[in-house]
Amino acid sequence: MRVSVNTERVKTAAVTATLAGWLVATAVAQIPEQRFDGLLRRGKWWRIPTPNWRFFGPNPGVKDSHLLYRDITDGKPGEWMEVPVTRDRPWYALAWNARNRCPKALFDASQHVIAQSIAFGSEVRPVTMGTGYKLLAGYIQRHLPHAEGASHSQFLLMYSHPTNPEDRHIEPVFVSMEFPLEEDGAPSTAEIPVAA
């Protein structure tokens, strides 16, 4: 009986020491200067598997993406309204977050449009043929509320740099062409250029 109790204590101490060592190694691996990376990955057989924020690097995300839209009524543009892409997560979202698919699709479509707008420069027409652009335009046409009498809509993609909450730097990245809203709920794919 005494041997069994001592064995359990040794096992508990070994597991506790291992987890404490891994926690310290994880904290050390997060130091930006990469000073201890060689120590943590020394040799062929000595490697401590630690999570590392530089997984998202070499340049981790430092800006927030925003999707805004506005309606055009009688040829006059309305106010920009932000589309709430992310929602508050329930407590069980760490294990099951099925509601994340729509926000993820909007985020990916936005990133696709931004990448295409950079690739094509000032040419907007090729961007409008991309799947990301069509997904965003279709989502705005079908799933968002519109002003009464609105005939067209338009979206804007922009970044904000949250370096200082009181002084957020905002950077517009892409403005879509105006696209028509159909009264019967079936959006048209035809687009007209935005008047300067």
N, C-alpha and C positions, 0 to 999 in steps of 0.2 A: 504494500500500500504506500509506503514512504517513497519507494522508487518511482511509482506512478505520479505522485504529487510533484516530486522534483523534476521529472521529465516534462510535465505540463508547464512548470515554471520556466524551464530552459527553452521550451518551444515558444512560450509567450514572449520571453526576453529576446529571443532571436528574431521573431517576427517584428516586434516593436523596434528593435535596433535597425533592422533592414528598412522598415518604412521610414524611420527617422532619417537614416542616411540617404534614402532616395529623395525625401523632401528637401534636405539640404542640397543635394546634387542638383535638383530641379531649380531651386532658387539661384544657385551659382550659375547654372546654364543660361539664366535670363539676363545676366549682366551684358549690356550692349557691346562692351569692348572686346568680347570673345577671348578674354584673357585666360580663362580656365578651360576652354574647349579642348585643348591638347591633353590636359590632365584627365578630363572625363572620357576621352576616346583614345587613350594610350594603348598601344600594342594591339596584337592580333586577337587576344583573348580577353582583354580588359576594356570593356565598354559599358558605361552606365546608360541605359535607355531612358532619356529624359525628354519630356515635351519641351518644345522650344518655340517661342513666338516668332523666331526668324523663319519658321516654316512658311509664313506669309510674306516673306521678304524676297529679294533683298530690300524692297521698299514696302513696308506694311501700310495698310490703308490709313490715311491721315485726313480724309475728306469724306463728307456725306453727300450722297446723291439725292436729288429732289426731282420729282415729276410734277409739273403744274399744267393746268389747262385753262382755257378761256373760251367763252362762246362769242360768236359774232351775230349780233341782232341788227337788222336793217343796215348792214355795212359797218356798224360801229362795234369795235372790240370791247368786251367787258373786262372785269377785273380777273387777274390770275388767281386761281384756286389750287392749292396743293392737294395732290392725290395722296391719301395716307397709305403708303406702301407697306410699312411695318405696323404691326399691331402689338398690343401688350400680350405677353405670352402667359398661358396658365402655368401653374406649378409643375404639371406633369410634362411640359414641353421638352424637358431634357431627354425623356424616353420616347415620347410620341408627340409629334408636332405636324400633323397632317395639314393643318391650316397654313403652313408655311409655303405650300406649293404656289399659290397665286402670287404672294409677294416676291417669291424667288423668280417666277416667270417674268414679272414686271421689271425686277432689277436686272435680270439677264438681258431682256429686250432693250432696256435703257442703255446698258453697256454696249450692246451690239450696235445700236444707233450711233452712239458716241464714237465707237471705233470706226464705223463707216464714214461718219462725217469728217473725221480726221483724215481718213484715207482719200476721200474724194475732194477734200478742200472746200472750195466755194460752190461746187456743183451739188445742188440739193436733189435734183431729179433721181440720180442713181440711188441715193439713200432711201427715197420713198419706195423703191422697188424691193427693199430688203424685208426679211421676215420680222425683224425686230420692230421696224417702223409700222408695218401692217398690224402687228399684234397690239402695239400701243394705241394706234388710231382706232382699231376695232374695239378695244377695251373702253376707250373714252366714249365712242359712239354708242355702245350698247349697255354699258354698266354704270355710267355716272350720270348724275342729274344735270339737266341743262336748263338754261334760262328760257322762260316762255317766249316763243316766237323766234328762238335762235335758229338760224339756217345753216351755220357752219361752226366748226370748232377748230382749235389749234392747240398744240402742246409745246411745252418748253422743258428742256432738260438742263439742270444746272448743278454745280457743286457748291458746297459751303465748307469752309475750312474752320473747324471749331478750335482755333488756337486759343482764343480768349472769348468766353461767353458774352462779354459786353461788346466785343468788336469782332463779329463774325465776317470773314471775307467771303463774299458771294461772287461766283464766277459763272455766268451763263455760258452754256456749251453748245446747245443746238435748239433752234426754233423751227418747228415743223411748218409745212405749208398749211393753208386753210383747207379743211376737208368738209364736205357737205354732210348735214344730218338729214336723214330722210324721215318724213312724218310717219310712214308706216312701220318704222322700226327696222327696216332693212337698209343698213348704211350703204352708201355708194362708195365705190373705190376711186371715183374721179376726184381730182384735186385741182385747185386753181392756185396760181402763185400769189404770195402775199404782196399787197401793195406797199410800196416803200413810203 
